[in-house]
Amino acid sequence: MKTIHLKNGQTVFLREAIKGDALELVTYLQKVSAESDFLTFGPGEFSTSVSEEEEILEESHIAKNRFMLLALVENTVIGCLHFTGGSRKRIQHTGEFGVSALREYWNQGIGTAMVQELIQWAKDLNVIRKIKLRVRSDNSRAIRVYEKLGFVQEGLITREFLIQGVFYDCFYMGLCID
């Protein structure tokens, strides 16, 4: 477990998710889906049940190239990072992640801290050689954070998101670990 201190003075604990976090995590994901248009799912679209989430969390502990990190304030999930590596031998060294935080914790350094933990985990693991992500091209704050951490833009995916009848492009970004 790692402790970070936010810009607002609060203490946040970062730790890997466990099976017992499933209910809290599902509740968090349902809440965060209604707070941001930058996620790949919107309000009411997160349909994973608690038992399905328990299975996902168990699989993450078994697989060498999966990682789920939680940010907690007083045992309440306020942020999450989920990394999934490739399922076949030729692509198991690479994977993609998504990161989110509750709106009231935006601009406090939580996302940066979680991505830094992912990068350190990948370096320590010595299995993951590349971390990838997709980010909406108009999400300039997130892009700046990723670039600050060493990610580079590798391509543009047009019309990746369709939100309330409007298409949004996204950048494909990557970070080599070696």
Backbone as a chain_set.jsonl record, in Angstrom:
{"seq": "MKTIHLKNGQTVFLREAIKGDALELVTYLQKVSAESDFLTFGPGEFSTSVSEEEEILEESHIAKNRFMLLALVENTVIGCLHFTGGSRKRIQHTGEFGVSALREYWNQGIGTAMVQELIQWAKDLNVIRKIKLRVRSDNSRAIRVYEKLGFVQEGLITREFLIQGVFYDCFYMGLCID", "coords": {"N": [[0.846, -1.173, 0.0], [0.492, 2.215, -0.777], [0.88, 5.547, 0.299], [-0.424, 8.677, -0.532], [-0.387, 12.225, -0.612], [-2.78, 14.542, -1.26], [-3.233, 17.535, -3.248], [-5.128, 18.995, -1.934], [-4.702, 18.383, 0.675], [-5.755, 16.009, 1.711], [-5.365, 12.527, 2.575], [-4.608, 9.754, 0.606], [-4.873, 6.326, -0.086], [-3.168, 4.006, -2.036], [-3.647, 0.925, -3.464], [-3.454, -2.503, -4.562], [-6.328, -3.973, -5.992], [-8.57, -6.293, -4.416], [-10.505, -9.344, -4.218], [-12.539, -8.878, -2.331], [-13.141, -6.233, -2.728], [-15.022, -5.923, -4.659], [-17.832, -5.143, -4.558], [-17.711, -2.443, -3.641], [-16.169, -1.426, -5.724], [-17.787, -1.802, -8.02], [-19.897, -0.105, -7.329], [-18.5, 2.332, -7.289], [-17.699, 2.5, -10.045], [-20.159, 2.696, -11.319], [-20.939, 5.181, -10.366], [-18.864, 6.945, -11.239], [-19.158, 6.754, -13.96], [-21.188, 8.458, -14.607], [-20.105, 10.904, -14.3], [-18.229, 11.778, -16.114], [-17.478, 12.414, -19.521], [-15.291, 11.419, -20.719], [-14.713, 8.772, -20.423], [-14.882, 5.308, -21.554], [-17.37, 4.335, -21.198], [-20.712, 5.23, -20.339], [-23.319, 6.746, -18.266], [-25.215, 4.222, -16.724], [-24.211, 2.263, -18.404], [-22.297, 0.55, -17.42], [-22.321, -2.645, -16.703], [-21.392, -4.81, -15.259], [-21.712, -7.329, -12.89], [-21.518, -7.77, -9.285], [-20.55, -10.331, -8.642], [-19.365, -11.02, -11.077], [-17.393, -9.07, -11.168], [-15.88, -9.874, -8.985], [-14.77, -12.221, -10.033], [-13.188, -11.115, -12.089], [-11.352, -9.673, -10.559], [-10.101, -11.769, -9.164], [-8.917, -13.127, -11.323], [-7.125, -11.182, -12.116], [-5.207, -11.31, -10.103], [-4.067, -13.757, -10.573], [-3.067, -13.746, -13.218], [-0.052, -12.678, -14.811], [0.118, -10.36, -16.168], [-1.837, -8.461, -15.632], [-3.479, -5.862, -13.847], [-4.991, -4.168, -11.212], [-5.589, -1.22, -9.688], [-6.491, 0.59, -6.834], [-7.605, 3.736, -5.582], [-8.08, 5.024, -2.449], [-10.038, 6.708, -0.003], [-10.495, 6.745, 3.302], [-11.396, 4.012, 3.172], [-13.123, 4.117, 1.007], [-13.61, 3.832, -2.421], [-12.151, 6.048, -4.593], [-10.841, 6.349, -6.892], [-9.581, 4.567, -9.769], [-7.504, 2.308, -11.539], [-7.116, 0.226, -14.275], [-5.355, -2.286, -15.776], [-4.809, -4.33, -18.553], [-3.111, -6.95, -19.963], [-1.935, -8.521, -23.018], [-3.464, -11.587, -24.183], [-2.275, -13.668, -25.514], [0.836, -15.351, -26.282], [2.498, -13.871, -28.054], [1.676, -11.268, -27.683], [1.575, -10.766, -24.998], [3.299, -9.125, -23.664], [2.48, -6.554, -23.816], [-0.051, -4.101, -23.146], [-3.193, -2.455, -22.314], [-4.484, 0.359, -20.526], [-6.965, 1.887, -18.39], [-7.957, 4.755, -16.6], [-9.476, 6.399, -13.855], [-11.15, 8.86, -11.816], [-13.19, 10.067, -9.161], [-15.145, 12.983, -9.739], [-14.945, 15.023, -7.762], [-12.366, 14.732, -6.949], [-10.718, 15.409, -9.016], [-7.879, 16.918, -10.572], [-6.127, 16.701, -8.441], [-3.93, 15.105, -8.425], [-4.25, 12.365, -8.333], [-4.686, 10.647, -10.583], [-2.203, 10.866, -11.886], [-0.506, 9.753, -9.901], [-1.507, 7.123, -9.804], [-0.933, 6.183, -12.405], [1.835, 6.372, -12.351], [2.346, 4.383, -10.445], [1.482, 2.149, -11.911], [3.413, 2.147, -13.981], [5.742, 1.659, -12.474], [5.074, -0.867, -11.425], [5.036, -2.348, -13.816], [7.729, -2.152, -14.582], [8.977, -3.456, -12.413], [7.845, -5.98, -12.636], [8.804, -6.971, -15.04], [7.702, -8.183, -17.275], [5.85, -6.828, -18.781], [6.343, -4.828, -21.54], [5.446, -2.706, -22.922], [3.167, -0.102, -22.445], [-0.07, 0.883, -23.179], [-2.596, 3.283, -24.19], [-5.77, 4.846, -24.803], [-6.925, 8.068, -25.452], [-9.241, 10.685, -25.386], [-9.0, 13.115, -27.932], [-9.532, 15.73, -27.261], [-9.084, 15.94, -24.581], [-7.173, 17.591, -23.019], [-5.907, 17.998, -20.515], [-5.474, 15.382, -19.495], [-3.856, 14.378, -21.543], [-1.566, 15.976, -21.27], [-0.669, 15.063, -18.76], [-0.067, 12.357, -19.349], [1.943, 12.695, -21.283], [3.863, 14.001, -19.721], [4.612, 11.888, -18.138], [5.982, 10.354, -19.899], [4.706, 9.087, -22.027], [4.016, 8.775, -25.519], [2.41, 10.129, -28.401], [1.02, 7.975, -30.731], [-0.722, 7.653, -32.75], [-3.807, 8.597, -34.39], [-7.143, 7.982, -33.799], [-9.994, 8.139, -35.507], [-13.355, 9.237, -34.915], [-13.841, 7.655, -32.638], [-15.346, 7.765, -30.302], [-18.829, 8.141, -29.672], [-20.935, 10.379, -28.539], [-23.885, 11.506, -27.394], [-24.728, 11.989, -30.036], [-22.482, 13.194, -31.172], [-19.335, 12.81, -32.684], [-16.11, 11.885, -31.479], [-12.601, 12.097, -31.688], [-9.726, 10.091, -30.825], [-6.496, 9.876, -29.313], [-3.964, 7.489, -29.714], [-1.725, 6.324, -27.439], [1.548, 5.501, -26.206], [3.945, 3.86, -24.064], [7.135, 2.732, -23.822], [8.659, 0.152, -21.97], [11.652, -0.315, -21.059]], "CA": [[0.0, 0.0, 0.0], [1.229, 3.466, -0.855], [0.141, 6.707, 0.756], [-0.119, 9.934, -1.205], [-1.071, 13.38, -0.046], [-3.329, 15.327, -2.346], [-3.038, 18.987, -3.217], [-6.077, 19.567, -0.98], [-4.306, 17.974, 2.017], [-6.278, 14.693, 2.074], [-4.509, 11.364, 2.4], [-5.185, 8.711, -0.233], [-4.122, 5.079, -0.093], [-3.181, 3.266, -3.289], [-3.337, -0.496, -3.275], [-4.027, -3.403, -5.552], [-7.685, -4.423, -5.648], [-8.76, -7.696, -4.051], [-11.859, -9.853, -4.455], [-13.456, -8.247, -1.393], [-13.426, -4.859, -3.157], [-15.92, -5.968, -5.813], [-19.046, -4.329, -4.372], [-17.303, -1.035, -3.606], [-15.675, -1.067, -7.057], [-18.952, -1.693, -8.907], [-20.574, 1.132, -6.928], [-17.656, 3.422, -7.783], [-17.748, 2.574, -11.505], [-21.476, 3.219, -11.692], [-20.966, 6.614, -10.049], [-17.929, 7.691, -12.076], [-19.647, 6.739, -15.349], [-22.103, 9.582, -14.787], [-19.399, 12.145, -14.001], [-17.253, 12.153, -17.136], [-17.661, 11.956, -20.89], [-13.995, 10.966, -21.227], [-14.6, 7.327, -20.24], [-15.436, 4.505, -22.649], [-18.742, 3.969, -20.848], [-21.467, 6.332, -19.766], [-24.293, 6.398, -17.225], [-26.028, 3.033, -16.957], [-23.583, 1.325, -19.335], [-21.447, -0.403, -16.703], [-23.286, -3.677, -16.32], [-20.734, -5.924, -14.59], [-22.275, -7.618, -11.569], [-20.535, -7.922, -8.219], [-19.902, -11.646, -8.788], [-18.481, -10.948, -12.249], [-16.243, -8.253, -10.771], [-15.059, -10.738, -8.131], [-14.001, -13.085, -10.937], [-12.187, -10.273, -12.751], [-10.316, -9.378, -9.572], [-9.358, -13.014, -8.929], [-8.099, -13.367, -12.512], [-6.043, -10.197, -12.108], [-4.161, -11.775, -9.193], [-3.436, -14.947, -11.143], [-2.344, -13.373, -14.438], [1.143, -11.872, -14.576], [0.088, -9.115, -16.935], [-3.048, -7.697, -15.305], [-3.257, -5.073, -12.634], [-6.079, -3.258, -10.863], [-5.152, -0.39, -8.584], [-7.54, 1.439, -6.281], [-7.288, 4.887, -4.745], [-9.09, 5.006, -1.398], [-10.096, 7.661, 1.1], [-11.305, 6.13, 4.36], [-11.933, 2.751, 2.642], [-14.047, 4.36, -0.097], [-12.902, 3.956, -3.695], [-12.314, 7.361, -5.23], [-10.128, 6.267, -8.156], [-9.29, 3.196, -10.196], [-6.727, 2.069, -12.749], [-7.191, -1.177, -14.657], [-4.458, -2.629, -16.877], [-4.958, -5.696, -19.053], [-2.121, -7.328, -20.957], [-2.362, -9.432, -24.075], [-3.78, -12.941, -23.728], [-1.476, -14.642, -26.259], [2.267, -15.221, -26.044], [3.098, -12.833, -28.884], [1.247, -9.927, -27.265], [1.444, -10.693, -23.538], [4.23, -8.106, -23.166], [1.886, -5.237, -23.995], [-1.427, -4.03, -22.679], [-3.832, -1.143, -22.284], [-5.09, 0.683, -19.245], [-7.887, 2.99, -18.227], [-7.838, 5.323, -15.265], [-10.555, 7.345, -13.559], [-11.285, 9.344, -10.438], [-14.415, 10.828, -8.946], [-15.003, 14.389, -10.126], [-14.517, 15.872, -6.648], [-10.933, 14.524, -6.736], [-9.972, 15.799, -10.204], [-6.819, 17.925, -10.416], [-5.47, 16.534, -7.143], [-2.752, 14.267, -8.601], [-4.555, 10.937, -8.172], [-4.425, 9.95, -11.844], [-0.75, 10.811, -12.077], [0.05, 8.792, -8.941], [-1.887, 5.765, -10.19], [-0.18, 5.808, -13.6], [3.212, 6.145, -11.896], [2.359, 3.053, -9.821], [1.409, 1.175, -13.009], [4.719, 2.108, -14.641], [6.671, 0.98, -11.567], [4.67, -2.275, -11.408], [5.49, -2.953, -15.075], [9.191, -2.263, -14.519], [9.305, -4.488, -11.424], [7.356, -7.271, -13.121], [9.684, -7.363, -16.138], [6.94, -8.918, -18.289], [5.243, -5.789, -19.623], [7.36, -4.037, -22.239], [4.811, -1.516, -23.48], [1.871, 0.268, -21.873], [-0.825, 1.655, -24.168], [-3.856, 3.875, -23.768], [-6.51, 5.706, -25.731], [-7.407, 9.253, -24.746], [-9.927, 11.603, -26.298], [-8.074, 14.139, -28.419], [-9.839, 17.017, -26.634], [-8.824, 15.835, -23.146], [-5.821, 18.15, -22.959], [-5.299, 17.789, -19.188], [-4.981, 14.004, -19.425], [-2.75, 14.238, -22.505], [-0.388, 16.589, -20.642], [-0.197, 14.152, -17.718], [0.56, 11.196, -19.98], [3.207, 13.125, -21.901], [4.785, 14.271, -18.613], [5.071, 10.592, -17.643], [6.785, 9.693, -20.926], [3.915, 8.517, -23.12], [4.068, 9.513, -26.776], [1.288, 9.894, -29.303], [1.406, 7.043, -31.786], [-1.702, 7.673, -33.818], [-5.117, 9.209, -34.168], [-8.272, 7.129, -34.15], [-11.11, 9.051, -35.744], [-14.71, 8.811, -34.577], [-13.74, 6.561, -31.663], [-16.444, 7.907, -29.357], [-20.055, 8.786, -30.121], [-21.599, 10.803, -27.308], [-25.029, 12.384, -27.676], [-24.757, 12.31, -31.457], [-21.256, 13.859, -31.603], [-18.16, 11.947, -32.753], [-14.866, 12.393, -30.92], [-11.402, 11.346, -32.022], [-8.844, 9.858, -29.691], [-5.1, 9.568, -29.58], [-3.393, 6.251, -29.225], [-0.454, 6.704, -26.834], [2.273, 4.361, -25.694], [5.17, 4.026, -23.277], [7.96, 1.522, -23.835], [9.273, -0.155, -20.687], [12.933, -1.014, -21.189]], "C": [[0.894, 1.24, 0.0], [0.315, 4.598, -0.405], [0.566, 7.912, -0.061], [-0.93, 11.042, -0.529], [-1.497, 14.268, -1.205], [-3.034, 16.804, -2.171], [-3.963, 19.647, -2.201], [-5.792, 19.141, 0.466], [-4.81, 16.609, 2.445], [-5.241, 13.609, 1.821], [-5.265, 10.305, 1.617], [-4.273, 7.494, -0.172], [-4.285, 4.431, -1.459], [-2.816, 1.826, -2.971], [-4.001, -1.312, -4.366], [-5.395, -3.883, -5.067], [-7.683, -5.914, -5.318], [-10.229, -8.065, -4.265], [-12.895, -9.16, -3.573], [-13.813, -6.81, -1.74], [-14.521, -4.79, -4.217], [-17.149, -5.069, -5.659], [-18.714, -2.839, -4.401], [-16.855, -0.563, -4.99], [-16.821, -0.908, -8.049], [-19.717, -0.406, -8.604], [-19.814, 2.348, -7.452], [-17.81, 3.584, -9.302], [-19.103, 3.076, -12.0], [-21.552, 4.725, -11.446], [-20.083, 7.404, -11.016], [-18.399, 7.745, -13.528], [-20.572, 7.914, -15.641], [-21.397, 10.93, -14.614], [-18.459, 12.627, -15.105], [-17.636, 11.605, -18.497], [-16.361, 11.445, -21.492], [-13.788, 9.464, -21.056], [-15.203, 6.591, -21.431], [-16.847, 4.013, -22.364], [-19.406, 5.147, -20.148], [-22.452, 5.858, -18.717], [-25.136, 5.19, -17.626], [-25.407, 1.996, -17.873], [-22.652, 0.327, -18.652], [-22.347, -1.468, -16.113], [-22.647, -4.889, -15.639], [-21.334, -6.101, -13.197], [-21.151, -7.752, -10.545], [-19.823, -9.266, -8.358], [-18.979, -11.683, -10.005], [-17.23, -10.137, -11.92], [-15.314, -9.039, -9.857], [-14.189, -11.658, -8.98], [-12.889, -12.311, -11.634], [-11.028, -9.991, -11.802], [-9.478, -10.61, -9.25], [-8.417, -13.31, -10.091], [-6.915, -12.403, -12.561], [-4.897, -10.633, -11.202], [-3.407, -12.965, -9.76], [-2.56, -14.586, -12.343], [-1.152, -12.482, -14.101], [1.078, -10.528, -15.278], [-1.253, -8.385, -16.806], [-2.836, -7.02, -13.966], [-4.464, -4.172, -12.416], [-5.668, -2.539, -9.588], [-6.309, 0.488, -8.14], [-6.925, 2.606, -5.516], [-8.426, 4.99, -3.74], [-8.914, 6.151, -0.408], [-11.043, 7.041, 2.118], [-12.075, 4.911, 3.851], [-12.999, 2.923, 1.567], [-13.236, 4.555, -1.366], [-13.214, 5.316, -4.307], [-11.575, 7.421, -6.568], [-9.779, 4.828, -8.478], [-8.442, 3.218, -11.462], [-6.778, 0.579, -13.025], [-6.331, -1.396, -15.887], [-4.685, -4.082, -17.259], [-3.939, -5.933, -20.151], [-2.693, -8.312, -21.955], [-2.524, -10.857, -23.579], [-2.964, -14.021, -24.44], [0.008, -14.327, -26.102], [2.886, -14.055, -26.813], [2.743, -11.416, -28.447], [1.115, -9.784, -25.752], [2.34, -9.625, -22.924], [3.665, -6.688, -23.255], [0.447, -5.259, -23.499], [-1.9, -2.597, -22.599], [-4.458, -0.906, -20.916], [-6.107, 1.806, -19.396], [-7.778, 3.468, -16.796], [-8.965, 6.332, -15.073], [-10.491, 7.756, -12.099], [-12.616, 10.078, -10.337], [-14.153, 12.305, -9.196], [-14.492, 15.274, -8.978], [-13.028, 15.738, -6.346], [-10.102, 14.846, -7.973], [-8.961, 16.885, -9.837], [-6.136, 17.873, -9.059], [-4.24, 15.628, -7.227], [-3.001, 12.774, -8.48], [-4.241, 10.155, -9.434], [-2.943, 9.796, -12.098], [-0.126, 9.762, -11.162], [-0.286, 7.355, -9.334], [-1.115, 5.305, -11.421], [1.285, 5.576, -13.245], [3.341, 4.77, -11.236], [2.301, 1.951, -10.874], [2.771, 1.035, -13.684], [5.735, 1.369, -13.764], [6.358, -0.515, -11.488], [5.192, -2.975, -12.655], [7.005, -3.139, -15.074], [9.614, -3.381, -13.569], [8.952, -5.878, -11.928], [8.267, -7.84, -14.203], [9.007, -8.313, -17.13], [6.369, -7.919, -19.29], [6.347, -4.928, -20.217], [6.788, -2.784, -22.881], [3.437, -1.339, -22.85], [1.189, 1.185, -22.878], [-2.074, 2.251, -23.522], [-4.485, 4.602, -24.936], [-7.046, 6.862, -24.909], [-8.083, 10.161, -25.761], [-9.008, 12.757, -26.651], [-8.349, 15.52, -27.821], [-9.634, 17.005, -25.113], [-7.387, 16.302, -22.878], [-5.153, 17.951, -21.597], [-4.713, 16.387, -19.078], [-3.787, 13.807, -20.353], [-1.469, 14.819, -21.913], [0.195, 15.68, -19.555], [0.534, 12.969, -18.348], [1.891, 11.562, -20.611], [4.262, 13.402, -20.833], [5.388, 12.967, -18.077], [5.824, 9.783, -18.704], [6.021, 9.049, -22.068], [4.043, 9.404, -24.355], [2.84, 9.161, -27.612], [1.767, 9.042, -30.461], [0.411, 7.023, -32.934], [-2.986, 8.341, -33.39], [-6.178, 8.226, -34.643], [-9.471, 8.055, -34.304], [-12.424, 8.399, -35.357], [-14.742, 7.637, -33.584], [-14.888, 6.576, -30.664], [-17.631, 8.564, -30.058], [-20.861, 9.095, -28.866], [-22.654, 11.836, -27.673], [-24.989, 12.906, -29.113], [-23.519, 13.008, -31.999], [-20.103, 12.861, -31.574], [-16.949, 12.66, -32.164], [-13.731, 11.477, -31.348], [-10.636, 11.041, -30.742], [-7.44, 9.565, -30.179], [-4.781, 8.209, -29.004], [-2.011, 6.634, -28.703], [0.226, 5.459, -26.275], [3.525, 4.758, -24.931], [5.918, 2.704, -23.299], [8.638, 1.373, -22.477], [10.525, -0.975, -20.968], [14.082, -0.069, -21.336]], "O": [[1.913, 1.294, 0.689], [-0.881, 4.598, -0.698], [1.757, 8.149, -0.265], [-1.998, 10.812, 0.037], [-0.677, 14.687, -2.021], [-2.64, 17.259, -1.097], [-3.652, 20.71, -1.666], [-6.543, 19.491, 1.377], [-4.342, 16.082, 3.455], [-4.361, 13.751, 0.972], [-6.417, 9.994, 1.922], [-3.048, 7.621, -0.203], [-5.397, 4.32, -1.977], [-1.819, 1.547, -2.304], [-4.964, -0.884, -5.0], [-5.587, -4.161, -3.883], [-6.899, -6.688, -5.867], [-11.079, -7.197, -4.467], [-14.007, -8.885, -4.022], [-14.697, -6.226, -1.113], [-14.907, -3.696, -4.629], [-17.462, -4.304, -6.571], [-19.364, -2.067, -5.106], [-17.131, 0.572, -5.38], [-16.819, 0.033, -8.842], [-20.135, 0.3, -9.521], [-20.413, 3.278, -7.993], [-18.028, 4.695, -9.784], [-19.175, 3.802, -12.992], [-22.16, 5.455, -12.228], [-20.513, 8.424, -11.553], [-18.069, 8.686, -14.249], [-20.721, 8.319, -16.794], [-22.021, 11.98, -14.764], [-17.95, 13.746, -15.046], [-18.069, 10.459, -18.611], [-16.333, 11.074, -22.666], [-12.773, 8.935, -21.509], [-15.943, 7.176, -22.222], [-17.452, 3.346, -23.202], [-18.76, 5.943, -19.467], [-22.425, 4.693, -18.319], [-25.697, 5.142, -18.721], [-26.007, 0.947, -18.105], [-22.26, -0.66, -19.275], [-23.053, -1.223, -15.135], [-23.317, -5.906, -15.463], [-21.448, -5.147, -12.429], [-19.977, -7.836, -10.905], [-18.603, -9.328, -8.205], [-17.923, -12.313, -9.961], [-16.13, -10.486, -12.35], [-14.094, -8.893, -9.938], [-13.01, -11.852, -8.684], [-11.768, -12.805, -11.754], [-9.863, -10.063, -12.194], [-8.263, -10.5, -9.081], [-7.266, -13.694, -9.885], [-5.827, -12.775, -13.001], [-3.735, -10.354, -11.501], [-2.229, -13.157, -9.455], [-1.436, -15.073, -12.461], [-1.234, -11.634, -13.213], [1.897, -9.649, -15.01], [-1.732, -7.771, -17.76], [-2.13, -7.515, -13.088], [-4.906, -3.489, -13.34], [-5.432, -3.159, -8.552], [-7.022, 1.059, -8.966], [-5.872, 2.479, -4.892], [-9.595, 5.038, -4.121], [-7.798, 6.51, -0.032], [-12.226, 6.836, 1.846], [-13.28, 4.799, 4.079], [-13.708, 1.969, 1.247], [-12.29, 5.343, -1.393], [-14.372, 5.681, -4.508], [-11.666, 8.414, -7.29], [-9.691, 3.979, -7.591], [-8.646, 4.051, -12.345], [-6.522, -0.237, -12.14], [-6.548, -0.767, -16.923], [-4.744, -4.959, -16.397], [-3.905, -5.212, -21.148], [-3.779, -8.861, -21.77], [-1.816, -11.292, -22.67], [-2.964, -15.174, -24.008], [0.389, -13.189, -25.824], [3.717, -13.328, -26.267], [3.438, -10.465, -28.806], [0.594, -8.776, -25.274], [2.149, -9.26, -21.764], [4.305, -5.733, -22.815], [-0.188, -6.312, -23.442], [-1.132, -1.654, -22.788], [-4.9, -1.838, -20.243], [-6.11, 2.556, -20.372], [-7.536, 2.676, -15.885], [-9.356, 7.029, -16.01], [-9.868, 7.095, -11.267], [-13.102, 10.64, -11.318], [-13.072, 12.814, -8.901], [-13.69, 16.178, -9.209], [-12.477, 16.529, -5.581], [-8.899, 14.584, -7.986], [-9.173, 17.664, -8.908], [-5.624, 18.884, -8.579], [-3.574, 15.401, -6.217], [-2.053, 11.989, -8.521], [-3.597, 9.109, -9.368], [-2.479, 8.722, -12.481], [0.699, 8.966, -11.609], [0.557, 6.467, -9.211], [-0.684, 4.153, -11.48], [1.911, 4.667, -13.79], [4.333, 4.072, -11.445], [2.987, 0.936, -10.752], [3.229, -0.08, -13.93], [6.501, 0.545, -14.263], [7.272, -1.339, -11.484], [5.732, -4.078, -12.565], [7.504, -4.174, -15.516], [10.51, -4.163, -13.888], [9.677, -6.841, -11.674], [8.475, -9.051, -14.271], [9.669, -9.147, -17.748], [6.406, -8.146, -20.5], [7.176, -4.372, -19.497], [7.528, -1.907, -23.328], [2.655, -2.282, -22.736], [1.789, 2.142, -23.368], [-2.541, 1.8, -22.476], [-3.825, 4.928, -25.923], [-7.558, 6.669, -23.807], [-7.567, 10.379, -26.857], [-8.324, 13.31, -25.79], [-7.481, 16.392, -27.872], [-9.983, 17.974, -24.438], [-6.509, 15.502, -22.553], [-3.94, 17.754, -21.539], [-3.582, 16.22, -18.62], [-2.816, 13.144, -19.987], [-0.402, 14.219, -22.041], [1.413, 15.544, -19.446], [1.634, 12.621, -17.921], [2.864, 10.818, -20.486], [5.433, 13.073, -21.023], [6.531, 12.945, -17.62], [6.254, 8.66, -18.44], [6.635, 8.514, -22.991], [4.163, 10.625, -24.25], [2.309, 8.053, -27.538], [2.781, 9.338, -31.093], [0.681, 6.434, -33.981], [-3.221, 8.611, -32.213], [-6.108, 7.707, -35.757], [-9.907, 8.682, -33.339], [-12.59, 7.183, -35.454], [-15.58, 6.741, -33.695], [-15.352, 5.521, -30.229], [-17.463, 9.426, -30.921], [-21.398, 8.197, -28.217], [-22.342, 12.905, -28.197], [-25.189, 14.093, -29.369], [-23.496, 13.383, -33.171], [-19.906, 12.154, -30.586], [-16.78, 13.869, -32.325], [-13.871, 10.254, -31.372], [-10.871, 11.659, -29.704], [-7.225, 9.08, -31.29], [-5.27, 7.835, -27.939], [-1.209, 7.207, -29.441], [-0.437, 4.485, -25.918], [4.084, 5.837, -25.125], [5.401, 1.681, -22.851], [9.128, 2.347, -21.906], [10.455, -2.197, -21.099], [15.227, -0.503, -21.455]]}, "num_chains": 1, "name": "protein.A"}
